[in-house]
Every structure is written in C-alpha cells, then in structure tokens.
Amino acid sequence: MSEDKKEFTLSKQLLRSGTSVGAMIREAEFAESKKDFIHKMAIAQKEINEAIYWIELLSETGFLNSKQFEDINKDAIEVIKLITSIIKSAKASLSNNN
C-alpha cells in the first residue's frame, strides 16, 4: 500500500469519527429525555476517543509532525474532558431528580 493511500485511509477514519462528535452533540441538543441526552453525549465521547486514537496513529506513522500532533491532540483532549464533564453533570442532575 502506498504512503498516500495509507494517509488517506487514516485521515478518512479521523474525519469520520471527528465529524460524528459534532453530529452527536447536535442530536443531544434535542434529546427526548435526560437519559437520551446522556446516551447521545456518551456516543460523542466514544467518537472523540476514537478520533484521538486516529490522531495518535497518524503521528506514530509520521503523517503528523510533533507540533501538529501536539496541537490537534491538545484540542481533542479538551473536547473529551468537556464532554465527560457534561455527562457527569447530567447524570448528577438525573440522580437528584429521582
């Protein structure tokens, strides 16, 4: 497999998982219930975690230099922290209402 083909394959996976994060967050905005909101945010959390995997793989295979990796990975880590915090808050709110 050529280097260009490998990079395209990895980049395509990153694009898929990265864009699905935003789509799931958008879906969560109109969740049918608090549980549905938490579920959709949990899917977004899984997708950003997968995106981080692809970012790491792109770095380890040399398709991203260390500066590119650090910048992108730092942003992705911030997103996963934010989503995790939102999920925790929503779960706490759900528990308090029961």
Backbone torsions as a table, in degrees:
resi	resn	phi	psi	omega
1	MET	NA	132.4	-178.6
2	SER	-71.1	158.9	179.7
3	GLU	-60.8	-40.4	179.2
4	ASP	-62.3	-40.5	-179.8
5	LYS	-66.3	-41.3	178.3
6	LYS	-62.6	-46.2	-179.8
7	GLU	-62.6	-41.6	179.3
8	PHE	-61.5	-44.1	-179.5
9	THR	-62.1	-47.7	179.2
10	LEU	-65.3	-43.2	-179.7
11	SER	-64.2	-37.9	179.1
12	LYS	-63.8	-40.4	177.7
13	GLN	-65.1	-42.6	178.0
14	LEU	-63.0	-43.2	178.9
15	LEU	-61.3	-43.2	-179.0
16	ARG	-63.3	-50.8	-177.8
17	SER	-70.3	-38.1	-179.4
18	GLY	-65.3	-41.6	-179.8
19	THR	-75.6	-25.6	179.4
20	SER	-71.3	-22.8	176.1
21	VAL	-59.4	-52.7	-180.0
22	GLY	-62.5	-38.6	179.6
23	ALA	-63.9	-41.3	-179.5
24	MET	-70.3	-37.1	177.2
25	ILE	-64.8	-40.8	178.1
26	ARG	-62.3	-42.5	176.6
27	GLU	-62.1	-39.9	-178.4
28	ALA	-62.3	-28.6	178.5
29	GLU	-56.5	-32.1	-177.9
30	PHE	-116.7	35.0	179.3
31	ALA	-60.8	150.8	-178.1
32	GLU	-77.4	-20.2	-179.4
33	SER	-158.4	172.3	177.1
34	LYS	-62.4	-40.4	178.8
35	LYS	-63.7	-40.2	178.0
36	ASP	-64.6	-40.7	176.7
37	PHE	-58.9	-48.2	-179.6
38	ILE	-61.8	-42.3	179.8
39	HIS	-61.2	-46.4	-179.2
40	LYS	-66.7	-37.9	177.4
41	MET	-67.7	-34.6	177.7
42	ALA	-65.8	-35.8	175.8
43	ILE	-66.4	-41.8	176.9
44	ALA	-59.9	-39.4	178.7
45	GLN	-62.6	-43.1	177.8
46	LYS	-64.0	-39.4	-178.9
47	GLU	-68.0	-40.6	178.2
48	ILE	-68.4	-33.6	175.8
49	ASN	-63.9	-40.3	176.6
50	GLU	-65.5	-40.8	178.6
51	ALA	-59.8	-39.8	177.7
52	ILE	-61.3	-39.7	176.7
53	TYR	-58.1	-48.0	-178.6
54	TRP	-66.2	-35.0	176.6
55	ILE	-63.2	-44.4	178.4
56	GLU	-62.1	-42.2	179.7
57	LEU	-65.3	-41.5	177.0
58	LEU	-61.9	-36.0	178.1
59	SER	-70.1	-47.9	-176.8
60	GLU	-65.0	-26.3	178.8
61	THR	-91.8	1.6	174.8
62	GLY	85.8	7.7	178.8
63	PHE	-81.0	-17.7	172.0
64	LEU	-119.8	136.4	174.2
65	ASN	-79.6	171.8	-174.0
66	SER	-63.0	-36.1	178.6
67	LYS	-66.2	-46.7	178.3
68	GLN	-59.7	-46.2	-179.8
69	PHE	-59.8	-48.7	-178.1
70	GLU	-58.8	-43.6	-178.8
71	ASP	-65.8	-49.6	-177.3
72	ILE	-68.6	-44.2	-178.5
73	ASN	-63.6	-40.3	178.7
74	LYS	-59.2	-45.0	178.4
75	ASP	-64.0	-43.2	-179.3
76	ALA	-64.8	-38.7	177.5
77	ILE	-64.3	-39.8	177.2
78	GLU	-62.5	-40.0	179.3
79	VAL	-64.8	-44.8	-178.8
80	ILE	-66.3	-35.9	176.6
81	LYS	-64.1	-42.8	180.0
82	LEU	-63.5	-47.3	179.7
83	ILE	-62.6	-42.2	179.0
84	THR	-61.1	-42.3	178.2
85	SER	-62.9	-42.1	178.7
86	ILE	-63.0	-43.3	179.1
87	ILE	-62.5	-45.7	179.2
88	LYS	-60.2	-44.5	179.2
89	SER	-63.3	-42.2	-179.7
90	ALA	-66.4	-39.0	177.2
91	LYS	-65.5	-40.9	178.7
92	ALA	-64.1	-41.7	178.2
93	SER	-63.4	-40.3	178.7
94	LEU	-64.9	-41.9	178.8
95	SER	-65.0	-39.1	-179.1
96	ASN	-68.5	-24.6	-179.0
97	ASN	-87.0	-6.7	-179.2
98	ASN	-99.5	NA	NA
